[in-house]
Amino acid sequence: MATGKQLSGRTTSGEGGLGEVDRLLDELERNLESARISLKQQEALLTKIKILGRDIKTATPIFTTKGINVLSKYGLDADASTTSREALRCLANAFLLDEPSRQIFVDLGYAPKAAERLKVHHNDDEFLISRILFLLTYNTELDFQALVDKHDLAGSVVRHVSRHAKTYAVSDITACERPPMEDAAMTETLKLLFNMTYYYPDMVLTFNSTIEPLISLIVNYRLPTPPLQQPVNNMLNALMNLDLQSFWTQTLLHPEAKINPLFPRAHPEVVVDRLVFVLEKAIKNYPERELDGAAASLCTLLRRSYELADTQVRSRMRWLLLPREKDRNKPLGQGDMLSSRLLRLSCSANLPTLRENISNLLFELSDKDATTFVQNIGYGFASGFLMTHNIAIPAHLAEASGQRSEGNITTGGDINPVTGQNLSAEAAYGNTGTDDMTEEEKEREAERLFVLFERLRATGVVDIKNPVQQAVEEGRFEELSD
């Protein structure tokens, strides 16, 4: 028989490990009545259970009613201590490995005691209790509304998020200067906040008091590389679920009592600047396939910010995210600016979620006007989005695009309506924009243009022939060697 991991001279694999866990639980259960074991000895026994409980092959006795009951008594019937925290670690491991054990914990009536423990302002307690409650949001019959109403669960979450925001408000704080458990505890609480607002939408307004500290965290937290790791992604996800519209309305009704953290009076653009900075850094530092889920919340937050922003902030967002005049020296989407990167991602086959979010963001930056949308990003990028969302394509733009496709440059003003490139730049440098591109970049650009023209042709508004297909038919398409 294979030898398992060693713990105090005992094997932890197979029946030996199961028997050891049973023996340890029996010893702890007897101590609940006799109280003969010191706190230090209790902690040592719980540590052994914790180690054995990491492997589902040896952890089975923990998942029983007896196991969960014994560990819950040590974890939550006593005051916060290193012993109780060791028991809570055993429970957190059990709930992660065995879903039915979560309901046993709920049936034993320990969830309210867990909510009460979250009132303790200690990173270790916050980390463990938030993780346990987070896991209880999945497939249990726990009444979270009762925890909010009777045990101030929402208030505890708000206080913890606010406490972390104050810690990170010091702009030059470094990772080595933070308490070791600060990030871990905050991450678990943010995950709990997200799940409660996601699975229990009626509670969203109860947690709106976390908006201000969440924004403070997003602005002040020193970003890792790549940026959308925990806890940054948890901050963004938690904020995305909250009712920013309601919060904004309250600040308008009571301006003398509230400062709107979304658009601070002294620097109203600081939050959107930060969100755009994080988005740009993410796009530069993540492989494309990893961006789909990671960056979607950023686009959603930017869309909501634009909806609530005043004229000044809206103008700033359009300047940051839409193509600028200098981008039109080439067909749009070919440069290195954030706007070009966004356009390329908006038609990526690898990003079904993010490409839709980006297109929606660009459409809203165009004030949801199809004509402005086409003028901003070019008919090639805009047509697919307009078609799939049943938005009427302005007839004069469709007609202009059809004429441009056949070489007629008498319509469309000073800009090629399909590519978004300045006509003067086309005349000066040609309309291919490929002189400085590598062979690989040219191949990718050909694929992108093929997709764009197929989208345009599928609208049925214009009869346009794909230039890539035409080049193949005319023998002008060169197959690159491997």
Sequence and secondary structure as in RCSB ss.txt:
>XXXX:A:sequence
MATGKQLSGRTTSGEGGLGEVDRLLDELERNLESARISLKQQEALLTKIKILGRDIKTATPIFTTKGINVLSKYG
LDADASTTSREALRCLANAFLLDEPSRQIFVDLGYAPKAAERLKVHHNDDEFLISRILFLLTYNTELDFQALVDK
HDLAGSVVRHVSRHAKTYAVSDITACERPPMEDAAMTETLKLLFNMTYYYPDMVLTFNSTIEPLISLIVNYRLPT
PPLQQPVNNMLNALMNLDLQSFWTQTLLHPEAKINPLFPRAHPEVVVDRLVFVLEKAIKNYPERELDGAAASLCT
LLRRSYELADTQVRSRMRWLLLPREKDRNKPLGQGDMLSSRLLRLSCSANLPTLRENISNLLFELSDKDATTFVQ
NIGYGFASGFLMTHNIAIPAHLAEASGQRSEGNITTGGDINPVTGQNLSAEAAYGNTGTDDMTEEEKEREAERLF
VLFERLRATGVVDIKNPVQQAVEEGRFEELSD
>XXXX:A:secstr
     EETTEE SHHHHHHHHHHHHHHHHHHHHH  S HHHHHHHHHHHHHHTTSTTT GGGGSHHHHHHHHHHH
HSS SSHHHHHHHHHHHHHHHH THHHHHHHHTT HHHHHHHTTS  HHHHHHHHHHHHHHTSS    HHHHHHH
H HHHHHHHHHHHHHHHHTSTT  GGGS TTHHHHHHHHHHHHHHHHHH GGGGGGGGGGHHHHHHHHHHS   S
SSSSTTHHHHHHHHHHS HHHHHHHHHH TTT   TTS SS TTHHHHHHHHHHHHHHHHS HHHHHHHTHHHHH
HHHHHHHH  HHHHHHHHHHHS  GGGGGS TT SSSHHHHHHHHTT TT HHHHHHHHHHHHHHTTT HHHHHH
HH HHHHHHHHHHTT    HHHHHHHHHHHTT  SSSTTB TTT  BHHHHHHH S   TT  HHHHHHHHHHHH
HHHHHHHHTSSS    HHHHHHHTT       
